[in-house]
Amino acid sequence: MSRTVVITGATGFIGGMLVKRLASTGWHIRALVRAASLGKRSKNVEPEWVTGDLGDRASLKRLVAGADAIVHCAGAVRGASQEDFDRINVGGVARLAQVAAAQNPKPRFLLLSSLAAREPHLSFYAASKQNGEKALVSHSGNMFWGVFRPPAVYGPGDREMLPLFQWMFRGIAPLIGSDQNRLSLLYVGDLADAIISWLDNGKKSQRVYELHDGHQSGYSWQEIIDIVECLNGKSVFRANIPVSFVKLAASVNLMASRIFGGSPMLTPGKVRELVHANWVADNDQLSSETGWVPKVLLAEGLRQTFGPEI
């Protein structure tokens, strides 16, 4: 009899890749889908869909009933206020954890957080991610749980890192902040494989794990540009954008969204995240406990992302 894994955010960038990777592993996949997202369901993989949302306890009970594991990928990445993020990233985690912890037997619960949770003072998003982790701890009781804190994740279907890489392949690198800043990266397929490794091999309950692509010290922006230049066969012009200008644009964008509505991506908090000096992760603990080893460094990840375009 196959085991059942529940996935939230299955129509999204990371959740969608996870569904594809899990489909060949023997897990029975049950996924939450909002009525508004029914059209985004994968055409190639057909999980057992449960219509509902993170604010509806009845649909969450149907979702987790009899499940062996839960992978909570859904989250808010855009917003104009702390409440915009907390509604999903904190409240959604709390409700799902409460419902899961009430099951007998209890499922294993993996929360997909963010490396930004390490620096909650930087932005509404970062604070919501750390508080979402705290909500899981508060409501899990003795349920087996883990938290993944991935760095910037990229790959086919990405809408955050992809535009930056596209500009670089066109020959322009719009850069903000110091050349000394370093960041880890992770290809989406490697993240999906890490989740599966935790589901199959994770033995340590109530742990927080960081992840990266195997490049131990992260990347500087110059190293990223060098890789793009090598793949593209032409030089990339560095367009250094003053931080003061980006902060002003972010403030105007935030003000406009509060007046006219909408969920902005560029906000003062996002700028603080972008110019933060250290987004280098350490995946030693996860690898030692599960045997997961990342396989896709940035050059190969960009080849898989852009295919014949490069």
BAFI-3210 file (N, C-alpha, C; in Angstrom, 3 decimals, decimal comma, padded with zeros to 6 digits):
// residues 310
n [1|2|3|4|5|6|7|8|9|10|11|12|13|14|15|16|17|18|19|20|21|22|23|24|25|26|27|28|29|30|31|32|33|34|35|36|37|38|39|40|41|42|43|44|45|46|47|48|49|50|51|52|53|54|55|56|57|58|59|60|61|62|63|64|65|66|67|68|69|70|71|72|73|74|75|76|77|78|79|80|81|82|83|84|85|86|87|88|89|90|91|92|93|94|95|96|97|98|99|100|101|102|103|104|105|106|107|108|109|110|111|112|113|114|115|116|117|118|119|120|121|122|123|124|125|126|127|128|129|130|131|132|133|134|135|136|137|138|139|140|141|142|143|144|145|146|147|148|149|150|151|152|153|154|155|156|157|158|159|160|161|162|163|164|165|166|167|168|169|170|171|172|173|174|175|176|177|178|179|180|181|182|183|184|185|186|187|188|189|190|191|192|193|194|195|196|197|198|199|200|201|202|203|204|205|206|207|208|209|210|211|212|213|214|215|216|217|218|219|220|221|222|223|224|225|226|227|228|229|230|231|232|233|234|235|236|237|238|239|240|241|242|243|244|245|246|247|248|249|250|251|252|253|254|255|256|257|258|259|260|261|262|263|264|265|266|267|268|269|270|271|272|273|274|275|276|277|278|279|280|281|282|283|284|285|286|287|288|289|290|291|292|293|294|295|296|297|298|299|300|301|302|303|304|305|306|307|308|309|310]
n.u [000,853|000,633|002,223|000,809|001,332|000,844|000,574|000,879|000,529|000,928|000,465|002,287|005,630|007,776|006,288|005,044|007,195|007,957|005,735|005,980|008,441|007,870|005,987|007,107|008,025|006,527|004,947|001,640|000,002|-001,565|-003,123|-003,614|-005,764|-006,720|-009,922|-009,674|-007,324|-007,601|-007,263|-004,530|-003,519|-001,347|-000,973|000,243|000,760|-001,335|-002,429|-004,349|-006,714|-007,687|-010,076|-009,886|-008,683|-006,051|-007,299|-009,555|-010,700|-012,201|-011,665|-008,949|-008,943|-010,019|-007,965|-005,668|-006,423|-005,633|-003,093|000,398|002,504|003,216|003,924|004,495|004,335|003,106|002,923|003,109|004,657|004,557|003,457|001,963|001,970|002,638|000,583|-000,395|001,471|001,535|-000,963|-000,992|001,616|001,999|-000,523|-001,664|000,184|-000,125|-002,838|-002,801|-000,896|-002,149|-004,420|-003,136|-001,686|-003,726|-004,428|-004,576|-002,834|-000,225|000,876|004,112|005,628|006,703|007,898|008,276|010,278|012,277|015,538|015,563|014,277|016,204|016,954|014,920|014,414|014,684|012,552|008,960|008,289|010,449|010,165|007,651|008,186|009,937|008,202|006,268|007,624|007,835|005,137|004,609|006,150|004,775|002,252|002,525|002,849|003,795|004,304|006,176|008,390|009,970|011,949|012,712|015,068|015,550|017,847|017,903|015,906|015,920|014,991|013,200|010,156|010,364|009,727|011,026|013,964|014,464|013,930|016,180|018,359|017,695|018,096|020,861|021,722|021,026|022,982|023,253|023,755|021,870|022,731|022,628|023,921|026,811|029,837|030,968|029,039|027,542|025,814|023,906|022,634|020,036|019,032|015,787|015,032|016,888|016,094|013,558|014,359|015,743|013,663|012,278|014,244|014,277|011,698|011,939|014,208|014,714|015,411|015,627|013,683|011,979|013,760|015,656|016,733|019,238|019,856|021,852|023,418|025,699|027,926|030,122|030,796|028,980|028,009|029,559|028,366|029,977|031,073|028,772|028,155|030,446|029,991|027,663|028,668|030,495|028,771|027,226|028,933|029,611|030,377|029,143|027,579|027,980|025,516|025,426|023,196|022,227|021,712|020,179|018,451|016,937|015,733|014,092|012,390|011,181|009,801|007,954|006,570|005,450|003,783|002,013|000,775|-000,652|-002,479|-003,806|-004,193|-003,205|-000,397|002,717|006,031|008,536|009,611|010,523|011,455|012,135|014,268|016,125|016,583|017,797|020,243|021,539|024,416|025,133|023,963|024,591|024,272|024,285|024,459|025,271|024,204|021,709|022,533|024,153|022,307|020,311|021,449|021,174|022,556|023,347|023,137|023,264|025,038|025,425|026,019|025,141|022,511|021,508|021,711|019,771|017,575|017,313|017,707|017,911|018,218|020,624]
n.v [-001,200|002,172|005,083|008,178|011,473|014,816|017,882|021,345|024,325|023,192|023,958|025,852|027,201|025,771|023,743|022,550|021,370|019,553|017,827|016,605|015,243|013,539|011,875|009,647|008,096|006,406|007,417|008,286|011,094|013,841|016,897|020,323|022,692|025,895|027,191|029,187|028,521|026,250|025,987|025,973|023,529|020,719|019,174|016,830|015,292|013,825|014,425|013,530|015,813|018,279|020,600|023,808|026,069|027,589|028,896|027,543|025,287|022,956|022,007|021,579|019,496|017,437|017,286|016,346|013,962|010,744|010,959|010,312|012,048|015,573|018,231|021,491|023,845|026,159|029,721|033,276|035,699|038,275|041,518|044,346|044,935|043,846|042,188|041,221|039,266|037,672|036,473|034,217|033,071|032,764|032,426|030,467|028,357|027,809|026,923|024,652|023,074|022,670|021,147|018,929|017,930|016,990|014,596|010,981|008,213|010,737|012,732|013,174|016,364|018,762|021,944|024,372|026,933|029,827|031,094|033,703|033,858|033,798|036,376|038,205|040,897|042,311|042,489|042,469|040,048|038,331|038,364|037,177|034,615|033,605|033,757|032,010|029,596|029,526|029,309|026,726|025,249|025,909|024,754|022,081|020,080|016,858|016,069|014,859|016,968|019,081|021,816|023,495|025,794|027,189|028,933|031,534|030,246|028,821|028,112|026,348|027,996|029,758|032,963|034,956|034,983|034,472|036,723|038,381|036,774|036,574|039,192|039,284|037,403|038,824|040,649|042,569|043,301|044,162|045,493|045,730|047,128|045,962|044,631|042,724|041,230|038,035|035,123|032,140|029,709|027,643|025,026|024,260|021,594|020,179|021,032|019,833|017,141|017,083|017,415|015,013|013,235|013,876|013,059|010,311|009,526|011,162|011,354|012,824|014,565|017,731|019,812|022,461|023,143|024,328|024,908|024,501|024,706|023,177|024,690|025,768|028,277|030,045|032,471|035,309|038,302|038,864|036,362|035,025|036,509|035,906|033,186|033,327|034,780|032,916|030,844|032,182|033,265|035,904|039,230|040,684|043,596|045,488|047,027|049,140|049,982|052,700|052,299|054,101|055,111|052,838|052,352|054,617|054,196|051,841|052,719|054,488|052,651|051,007|052,830|053,456|051,006|050,747|052,736|052,267|049,567|046,087|043,766|044,365|043,540|044,814|046,444|048,506|046,674|044,456|045,546|045,830|043,136|042,462|043,854|042,803|041,492|038,790|035,928|033,237|029,791|026,710|023,413|021,085|019,655|018,654|017,027|015,142|013,837|012,817|011,905|013,287|014,927|017,810|018,217|019,973|022,566|026,143|026,750|024,448|024,451|026,789|026,057|024,030|025,531|027,488|026,056|025,443|028,117|029,171]
n.w [000,000|-000,932|000,406|001,575|000,643|001,407|-000,295|-000,252|-002,208|-004,683|-007,300|-007,780|-008,384|-006,970|-005,660|-007,861|-009,246|-007,278|-007,191|-009,720|-009,414|-007,289|-008,371|-009,526|-007,499|-005,940|-003,928|-002,972|-004,069|-002,655|-003,079|-002,218|-003,668|-004,638|-005,630|-007,517|-008,723|-010,198|-012,934|-013,202|-012,671|-013,063|-016,231|-016,860|-014,609|-012,279|-009,319|-006,367|-006,002|-003,658|-003,163|-001,805|000,766|002,778|004,810|005,488|007,612|007,333|004,741|005,080|006,931|005,367|003,581|005,021|006,166|007,096|006,013|005,515|005,423|005,230|003,089|003,204|000,996|000,148|000,135|000,842|-001,145|-001,911|-000,894|000,841|003,491|006,883|007,687|005,267|004,569|006,881|007,044|005,375|005,646|008,361|009,751|008,042|008,287|011,026|011,207|009,528|010,839|013,305|012,547|011,436|013,630|015,173|014,110|014,114|013,382|013,722|010,996|009,377|009,152|006,949|006,634|004,209|004,414|004,387|003,675|004,366|006,796|008,675|009,088|010,364|010,803|008,490|006,628|005,981|004,838|005,586|008,386|008,587|007,707|009,673|011,853|010,980|011,204|013,974|014,585|013,696|015,520|017,883|017,548|016,929|018,832|019,727|017,173|014,399|012,842|010,367|009,114|006,173|004,992|002,239|000,002|-002,511|-005,021|-008,232|-011,666|-014,339|-014,898|-012,811|-011,391|-010,073|-009,802|-012,468|-014,316|-013,780|-014,573|-017,262|-018,163|-017,817|-019,733|-021,940|-021,918|-019,955|-016,569|-014,032|-011,038|-007,491|-004,553|-002,638|-004,105|-002,544|-001,360|-000,755|-001,886|-001,590|-003,917|-005,369|-007,370|-008,591|-009,022|-007,485|-004,952|-004,790|-004,815|-002,406|-000,579|-001,008|-000,146|002,571|003,266|002,859|004,311|006,502|009,887|012,171|014,315|014,483|013,490|011,949|008,729|006,520|003,007|000,034|-003,252|-003,309|-003,740|-001,680|-000,378|-001,328|-003,875|-005,370|-006,979|-009,157|-009,732|-010,566|-012,862|-014,381|-014,917|-016,480|-018,660|-019,669|-020,486|-022,349|-024,164|-024,556|-023,344|-020,272|-019,337|-016,420|-014,708|-012,340|-009,975|-008,036|-004,565|-003,147|-005,082|-005,724|-003,275|-003,089|-005,293|-004,408|-002,144|-003,284|-004,854|-002,883|-001,563|-003,645|-004,022|-001,680|-001,944|-004,395|-004,398|-004,753|-004,782|-004,065|-005,288|-005,224|-002,524|000,338|002,265|000,657|-000,731|001,343|001,811|-000,638|-000,595|001,543|003,152|003,514|002,399|002,566|002,748|004,714|004,147|005,415|007,624|006,749|004,591|005,907|007,514|005,848|003,511|001,183|-001,618|-003,344|-006,910|-009,013|-010,059|-010,628|-013,410|-014,844|-013,942|-015,119|-017,790|-017,846|-017,242|-019,268|-021,576|-025,076|-025,583|-024,780]
ca.u [000,000|001,479|002,094|000,181|001,962|000,026|001,354|000,238|001,310|001,293|000,373|003,322|006,944|008,452|005,354|004,822|008,345|007,907|004,717|006,545|009,484|007,254|005,105|007,811|008,662|005,642|004,058|000,349|000,059|-002,819|-002,711|-004,610|-005,834|-007,789|-010,828|-009,163|-006,102|-007,894|-006,712|-003,070|-003,134|-000,487|-001,672|000,990|000,696|-002,674|-002,594|-005,696|-006,874|-008,677|-010,346|-010,005|-007,565|-005,447|-008,163|-010,748|-010,328|-012,895|-010,916|-007,667|-009,187|-010,125|-006,647|-004,652|-006,970|-004,928|-001,820|001,635|003,421|002,733|004,944|003,784|005,076|002,366|003,360|002,968|005,944|004,287|002,521|002,212|001,959|002,957|-000,607|-000,498|002,314|001,226|-002,212|-000,650|002,890|001,912|-001,837|-001,848|000,999|-000,720|-004,048|-002,456|-000,206|-003,155|-005,218|-002,271|-001,330|-004,913|-004,636|-004,053|-001,510|000,160|001,790|005,338|005,285|007,852|007,567|009,216|010,427|013,185|016,748|015,243|013,837|017,389|017,098|013,525|014,311|014,879|011,351|007,718|008,369|011,389|009,550|006,550|008,751|010,384|007,028|005,631|008,350|007,428|003,761|004,700|006,632|003,744|001,033|002,812|002,880|004,870|004,340|007,493|008,414|011,222|011,838|013,744|015,320|016,338|018,216|017,210|015,666|015,681|014,745|012,072|008,922|010,653|009,366|011,765|015,345|014,541|014,108|017,557|019,212|017,375|018,818|022,283|021,947|020,917|024,219|023,230|023,551|021,455|023,219|022,379|024,678|028,256|030,424|031,407|027,900|027,553|024,536|023,771|021,569|019,607|018,184|014,505|015,011|017,640|015,253|012,544|015,021|016,042|012,405|012,017|015,217|013,809|010,528|012,333|015,350|014,860|015,181|015,717|012,479|012,034|015,023|015,668|017,834|019,553|020,216|022,468|023,648|026,982|028,995|030,164|030,870|028,055|028,493|029,513|027,711|030,953|031,155|027,563|028,336|031,461|029,352|026,773|029,518|031,042|027,688|026,647|029,962|029,803|030,535|027,952|027,818|027,481|024,774|025,318|022,079|022,384|020,760|019,262|017,425|016,054|014,929|013,059|011,419|010,439|008,886|006,868|005,805|004,671|002,729|001,022|-000,004|-001,572|-003,535|-004,554|-004,341|-002,181|000,608|003,994|007,226|009,595|009,274|011,740|011,946|012,790|015,565|017,034|016,982|018,677|021,575|022,109|025,758|025,418|022,898|025,263|023,657|025,122|023,584|025,955|023,357|020,720|023,204|024,630|021,186|019,434|022,205|020,955|023,684|022,924|023,799|023,208|025,635|024,752|026,151|024,235|021,151|021,102|021,492|018,480|016,519|017,126|017,739|018,610|018,369|021,995]
ca.v [000,000|003,351|006,122|009,398|012,738|015,997|019,032|022,632|025,074|022,246|024,586|026,870|026,912|024,687|022,647|021,870|020,494|018,465|016,874|015,842|014,332|012,536|010,994|008,420|007,529|005,491|008,130|008,780|012,540|014,562|018,301|021,369|023,654|026,885|027,171|030,118|027,971|024,965|025,987|025,862|022,164|020,055|018,314|015,580|014,536|014,028|014,035|013,617|017,225|018,682|022,021|024,549|026,982|027,488|029,506|026,705|024,100|021,773|021,470|021,097|018,183|016,487|017,200|015,612|012,723|009,529|011,225|009,912|013,191|016,843|019,184|022,773|024,730|027,387|030,884|034,598|036,339|039,676|042,152|045,736|045,092|042,617|041,342|040,557|038,081|036,818|035,739|032,912|032,514|032,447|031,855|029,242|027,317|027,463|026,116|023,343|022,317|022,262|020,068|017,762|017,397|016,354|013,298|009,799|008,690|012,050|012,713|013,968|017,680|019,544|023,328|025,054|028,307|030,590|031,571|035,039|033,735|034,011|037,823|038,661|042,357|042,950|042,716|041,811|038,655|037,589|038,203|036,213|033,278|033,149|033,551|030,781|028,499|029,517|028,803|025,268|024,750|026,117|023,974|020,725|019,096|015,882|015,668|014,881|018,047|019,674|023,090|023,776|027,200|027,298|030,284|031,864|029,047|029,187|026,990|026,581|028,425|030,750|034,325|035,918|035,054|034,334|037,985|038,860|035,978|036,924|040,431|038,964|036,763|039,870|041,430|043,606|042,796|045,232|045,094|046,632|046,788|045,766|043,481|041,757|040,428|036,656|034,441|030,766|029,466|026,248|024,663|023,784|020,134|019,727|021,250|018,768|015,898|017,195|017,156|013,578|012,582|014,051|012,196|008,907|009,209|012,052|010,648|013,765|015,387|019,102|020,405|023,466|022,847|025,203|024,180|025,225|023,851|022,495|025,692|025,943|029,646|030,897|033,157|036,763|038,653|038,754|034,948|034,716|037,125|035,122|031,953|033,693|035,136|031,673|030,133|033,001|033,579|037,344|039,949|041,235|044,930|045,665|048,271|049,330|050,877|053,228|051,781|055,191|055,188|051,676|052,574|055,595|053,527|050,884|053,474|054,956|051,457|050,586|053,829|053,308|049,781|050,969|053,637|051,710|048,130|045,256|043,149|044,706|042,760|045,747|047,228|048,801|045,439|043,648|046,168|045,442|041,750|042,417|044,394|042,147|041,045|037,366|034,940|031,962|028,728|025,566|022,250|019,905|018,867|017,929|015,978|014,078|013,105|012,189|011,423|014,134|015,708|018,584|017,764|020,971|023,868|027,214|026,661|023,411|024,888|027,753|025,296|023,341|026,547|028,194|025,096|025,813|029,569|029,582]
ca.w [000,000|-001,041|001,413|001,072|000,989|001,124|-000,738|-000,503|-003,196|-005,744|-008,617|-007,836|-008,958|-006,253|-005,457|-009,125|-009,483|-006,300|-007,647|-010,839|-008,922|-006,416|-009,136|-009,911|-006,305|-005,228|-003,021|-003,449|-003,872|-002,454|-003,137|-002,001|-004,763|-004,524|-006,774|-008,523|-009,335|-010,831|-014,286|-013,164|-012,341|-014,034|-017,199|-017,021|-013,363|-011,738|-007,924|-005,813|-005,669|-002,663|-003,364|-000,555|001,004|004,101|005,804|005,643|008,376|006,822|003,609|005,595|007,527|004,252|002,955|005,789|006,724|006,729|005,340|006,182|005,464|004,682|002,669|003,108|000,094|-000,143|000,899|000,224|-001,408|-002,227|000,013|001,190|004,945|007,606|007,707|003,972|004,618|008,030|006,833|004,797|006,113|009,791|010,031|007,282|008,923|012,317|011,014|008,979|011,892|014,290|011,983|011,281|014,946|015,749|013,461|014,796|013,784|013,224|009,847|009,444|008,609|006,486|006,273|003,335|004,864|003,541|004,355|004,876|008,189|009,504|009,297|010,360|010,904|007,200|005,817|006,393|004,382|006,430|009,711|008,495|007,567|010,989|012,707|010,522|011,846|015,388|014,644|013,584|016,807|018,904|017,325|016,467|019,906|019,529|015,770|013,760|011,858|009,930|008,391|005,177|004,678|001,007|-000,445|-003,755|-005,830|-009,627|-012,564|-015,256|-014,241|-011,780|-011,769|-009,266|-010,274|-013,925|-015,042|-013,622|-015,449|-018,641|-018,453|-017,950|-021,026|-022,964|-021,878|-018,917|-015,213|-013,120|-009,721|-006,373|-003,363|-002,673|-004,791|-001,547|-000,919|-001,250|-001,734|-002,075|-004,878|-005,383|-008,508|-008,075|-009,031|-006,313|-003,775|-004,783|-004,414|-000,979|000,131|-001,091|000,740|003,949|003,442|002,873|005,168|007,644|011,151|013,277|014,393|014,993|013,074|010,889|007,823|005,402|001,785|-001,077|-004,427|-003,221|-003,819|-000,228|000,124|-002,057|-005,067|-005,495|-008,237|-010,230|-010,095|-011,339|-014,183|-015,098|-015,390|-017,581|-019,805|-020,216|-021,164|-023,410|-025,147|-024,739|-022,081|-019,627|-018,777|-015,061|-014,505|-010,894|-009,684|-006,678|-003,586|-002,793|-006,128|-005,603|-002,069|-003,425|-006,157|-003,593|-001,285|-004,142|-005,237|-001,718|-001,347|-004,716|-003,806|-000,567|-002,412|-005,523|-004,240|-005,382|-003,917|-004,694|-005,019|-004,836|-001,340|001,109|002,874|-000,378|-001,002|002,433|001,543|-001,803|-000,318|002,713|002,772|003,664|002,227|002,338|003,537|005,091|004,048|005,942|008,514|005,960|003,825|006,790|008,103|004,848|002,365|000,007|-002,118|-004,522|-008,131|-010,093|-009,820|-011,354|-014,869|-015,332|-013,646|-016,138|-019,028|-017,748|-017,166|-020,536|-022,669|-026,318|-025,726|-024,490]
c.u [000,879|001,206|001,518|000,922|001,056|000,946|000,456|001,132|001,697|001,176|001,429|004,629|007,616|007,530|005,095|005,957|008,330|006,891|005,277|007,569|008,880|006,460|005,768|008,409|007,770|004,758|002,729|000,279|-001,349|-002,459|-003,888|-004,586|-006,991|-008,645|-010,302|-007,953|-006,338|-007,299|-005,211|-002,596|-002,320|-001,298|-001,021|000,932|-000,639|-002,754|-004,081|-005,874|-007,967|-008,869|-010,561|-008,857|-007,133|-006,273|-009,382|-010,377|-010,992|-012,131|-009,550|-007,822|-009,319|-008,752|-005,721|-005,148|-006,224|-003,587|-000,643|002,597|002,757|003,945|004,233|004,633|004,401|002,871|003,141|004,349|005,792|003,315|002,936|002,279|002,347|001,780|-000,787|000,293|001,885|-000,021|-001,937|000,556|002,921|000,580|-002,080|-001,063|000,345|-001,945|-003,712|-001,764|-001,195|-003,967|-004,383|-001,972|-002,499|-005,183|-004,051|-004,032|-001,182|001,081|003,100|005,078|006,574|007,376|008,666|009,235|011,347|014,409|016,527|014,798|014,982|017,549|015,719|013,351|014,336|013,578|010,135|007,769|009,261|010,802|008,439|007,071|009,269|009,199|006,212|006,308|007,951|006,006|003,744|005,136|005,522|002,586|001,278|002,736|004,054|004,908|005,760|007,492|009,842|010,937|013,011|013,838|016,170|016,752|017,397|017,125|015,319|015,445|013,581|010,799|009,121|010,291|010,121|013,196|015,433|014,691|015,526|018,496|018,947|018,078|020,302|022,581|021,742|022,137|024,265|022,952|023,171|021,773|022,980|023,252|026,131|028,668|030,833|030,260|027,963|026,205|024,656|022,594|021,201|018,691|016,930|014,426|015,772|016,839|014,183|013,156|015,380|014,804|012,098|012,985|014,801|012,612|010,941|013,349|015,489|014,493|015,205|014,498|012,796|013,406|014,787|016,914|017,993|019,975|020,982|022,854|024,971|028,167|029,150|030,104|029,915|028,725|028,554|028,806|028,687|031,111|029,940|027,682|029,347|030,860|028,433|027,582|030,086|029,980|027,230|027,649|030,116|029,823|029,206|028,321|027,188|026,810|024,535|024,267|022,221|021,299|019,731|018,131|016,430|015,168|013,799|011,975|010,559|009,425|007,691|005,967|004,910|003,507|001,617|000,160|-001,002|-002,721|-004,438|-004,801|-003,230|-001,186|001,976|005,096|008,355|009,100|010,573|012,320|012,670|014,165|016,568|017,477|018,025|020,095|022,214|023,396|025,915|024,153|023,513|024,689|024,664|024,239|024,192|025,024|022,347|021,375|023,633|023,480|020,353|020,185|021,997|022,218|023,203|023,752|023,983|023,804|025,064|024,855|025,190|022,778|020,642|020,887|020,115|017,321|016,233|017,190|018,493|018,797|019,800|022,985]
c.v [001,235|004,332|007,382|010,615|013,870|017,144|020,247|023,414|024,237|022,837|025,665|026,351|025,718|023,491|021,861|020,924|019,312|017,406|016,006|014,819|013,219|011,501|009,661|007,690|006,562|006,135|008,421|010,254|013,105|016,049|019,242|022,340|024,608|026,854|028,061|029,568|026,644|024,868|025,826|024,448|021,529|019,146|016,936|014,690|014,842|013,534|013,934|015,052|017,409|020,187|022,704|025,518|026,894|028,150|028,666|025,401|022,827|021,157|020,956|019,725|017,118|016,240|016,244|014,265|011,497|009,725|010,743|011,084|014,397|017,675|020,499|023,756|026,082|028,536|032,161|035,218|037,818|040,243|043,565|045,964|043,775|041,657|040,587|039,253|037,118|035,968|034,334|032,290|032,191|031,753|030,550|028,083|026,850|026,568|024,720|022,477|021,833|021,074|018,795|017,109|016,699|014,977|012,169|008,635|010,037|011,910|013,419|015,254|018,416|020,911|023,888|026,529|029,041|030,965|032,965|035,001|033,940|035,481|038,481|040,174|043,041|043,314|042,052|040,326|037,832|037,340|037,168|034,789|032,757|032,883|032,340|029,556|028,383|028,975|027,281|024,657|024,811|025,145|022,517|019,677|018,157|015,341|015,795|015,988|018,449|020,968|023,189|025,283|027,280|028,740|030,633|030,620|029,497|027,925|027,305|026,918|029,453|032,151|035,380|036,074|035,090|035,670|038,537|038,086|036,310|038,214|040,156|038,311|037,730|040,781|042,513|042,956|043,967|044,828|046,179|046,186|046,469|044,534|042,384|040,881|039,029|036,005|033,008|030,695|027,987|026,026|023,955|022,262|019,552|019,926|020,173|017,445|015,912|016,913|015,658|012,810|012,708|013,153|010,735|008,562|010,077|011,353|011,573|014,675|016,782|019,734|021,456|023,231|023,964|024,344|025,098|024,226|023,102|023,422|026,282|027,386|030,596|031,556|034,661|037,070|038,576|037,303|034,526|035,276|036,343|033,849|032,243|034,036|033,888|030,907|030,866|033,357|035,052|038,026|040,492|042,573|045,034|047,034|048,429|050,393|051,389|052,710|052,845|055,310|054,045|051,825|053,557|054,952|052,547|051,586|053,986|053,785|050,986|051,544|053,680|052,071|049,951|051,889|052,945|050,203|047,370|044,737|043,371|043,712|043,674|046,658|047,579|047,553|044,556|044,228|045,801|043,991|041,701|042,879|043,765|041,424|039,531|036,523|033,584|030,922|027,614|024,322|020,973|019,030|018,042|016,781|014,824|013,238|012,343|011,555|012,245|014,915|016,491|018,208|018,865|022,297|024,879|027,067|025,634|023,805|025,887|027,067|024,620|024,330|027,158|027,278|025,609|027,318|030,007|028,651]
c.w [000,000|000,086|000,768|001,575|000,528|000,732|-000,847|-001,463|-004,390|-007,142|-008,795|-008,401|-008,284|-006,073|-006,723|-009,476|-008,530|-006,717|-008,770|-010,342|-008,068|-007,194|-009,486|-008,713|-005,533|-004,193|-003,720|-003,086|-003,740|-002,324|-002,940|-003,171|-004,502|-005,782|-007,896|-009,269|-010,036|-012,229|-014,340|-012,869|-013,470|-014,949|-017,285|-015,793|-012,710|-010,300|-007,569|-005,321|-004,621|-002,814|-002,015|-000,423|002,458|005,195|006,151|006,334|007,843|005,659|004,058|006,245|006,446|003,634|003,701|006,319|006,195|006,065|006,187|006,340|004,820|004,297|002,373|002,312|-000,103|000,725|000,124|000,053|-001,759|-001,212|000,354|002,692|005,598|007,586|006,394|003,957|005,722|007,814|006,298|005,484|007,598|010,080|009,297|007,866|010,215|012,144|010,493|010,028|012,942|013,792|011,862|012,622|015,624|015,141|014,313|013,802|013,136|012,008|010,175|008,669|008,232|006,023|005,381|003,713|003,892|004,353|004,925|006,333|009,171|009,886|009,331|010,413|009,543|006,497|006,440|006,030|005,301|007,815|009,668|008,374|008,909|011,906|012,261|011,112|013,319|015,548|014,539|014,907|017,858|018,783|016,965|017,559|019,716|018,101|015,226|012,704|011,511|009,200|007,418|004,973|003,410|000,744|-001,675|-004,634|-007,248|-010,453|-013,484|-014,486|-013,150|-012,277|-010,970|-009,755|-011,797|-014,664|-014,945|-014,544|-016,923|-019,058|-018,649|-019,290|-022,185|-022,959|-020,833|-017,567|-014,305|-011,676|-008,689|-005,205|-003,644|-003,471|-003,814|-001,044|-001,534|-000,967|-002,224|-003,028|-004,834|-006,576|-008,004|-008,052|-007,857|-005,033|-003,681|-004,338|-002,929|-000,141|000,136|-000,199|002,195|004,215|003,618|003,955|006,414|008,955|012,357|013,263|014,901|014,777|011,989|010,045|006,793|004,213|000,849|-002,155|-004,407|-003,370|-002,414|000,261|-000,583|-003,252|-004,813|-006,815|-009,404|-010,675|-010,931|-012,750|-015,005|-015,681|-016,570|-018,827|-020,478|-021,009|-022,420|-024,500|-025,442|-023,383|-021,592|-018,999|-017,395|-014,939|-013,006|-010,601|-008,254|-005,741|-003,227|-003,807|-005,991|-004,362|-002,341|-004,288|-005,357|-002,697|-002,076|-004,532|-004,100|-001,470|-002,390|-004,483|-002,676|-000,961|-003,432|-005,402|-004,947|-004,359|-004,535|-004,360|-004,534|-003,728|-000,611|001,785|001,876|-000,719|000,093|002,283|000,426|-001,489|000,915|002,308|002,732|003,574|001,885|003,292|003,824|005,099|004,632|006,780|007,728|005,199|004,715|007,338|007,084|003,685|001,109|-000,341|-003,331|-005,740|-009,164|-009,626|-010,811|-012,873|-015,450|-015,085|-014,667|-017,480|-019,006|-017,738|-018,535|-021,746|-023,878|-026,503|-025,476|-025,193]
res [m|s|r|t|v|v|i|t|g|a|t|g|f|i|g|g|m|l|v|k|r|l|a|s|t|g|w|h|i|r|a|l|v|r|a|a|s|l|g|k|r|s|k|n|v|e|p|e|w|v|t|g|d|l|g|d|r|a|s|l|k|r|l|v|a|g|a|d|a|i|v|h|c|a|g|a|v|r|g|a|s|q|e|d|f|d|r|i|n|v|g|g|v|a|r|l|a|q|v|a|a|a|q|n|p|k|p|r|f|l|l|l|s|s|l|a|a|r|e|p|h|l|s|f|y|a|a|s|k|q|n|g|e|k|a|l|v|s|h|s|g|n|m|f|w|g|v|f|r|p|p|a|v|y|g|p|g|d|r|e|m|l|p|l|f|q|w|m|f|r|g|i|a|p|l|i|g|s|d|q|n|r|l|s|l|l|y|v|g|d|l|a|d|a|i|i|s|w|l|d|n|g|k|k|s|q|r|v|y|e|l|h|d|g|h|q|s|g|y|s|w|q|e|i|i|d|i|v|e|c|l|n|g|k|s|v|f|r|a|n|i|p|v|s|f|v|k|l|a|a|s|v|n|l|m|a|s|r|i|f|g|g|s|p|m|l|t|p|g|k|v|r|e|l|v|h|a|n|w|v|a|d|n|d|q|l|s|s|e|t|g|w|v|p|k|v|l|l|a|e|g|l|r|q|t|f|g|p|e|i]
***
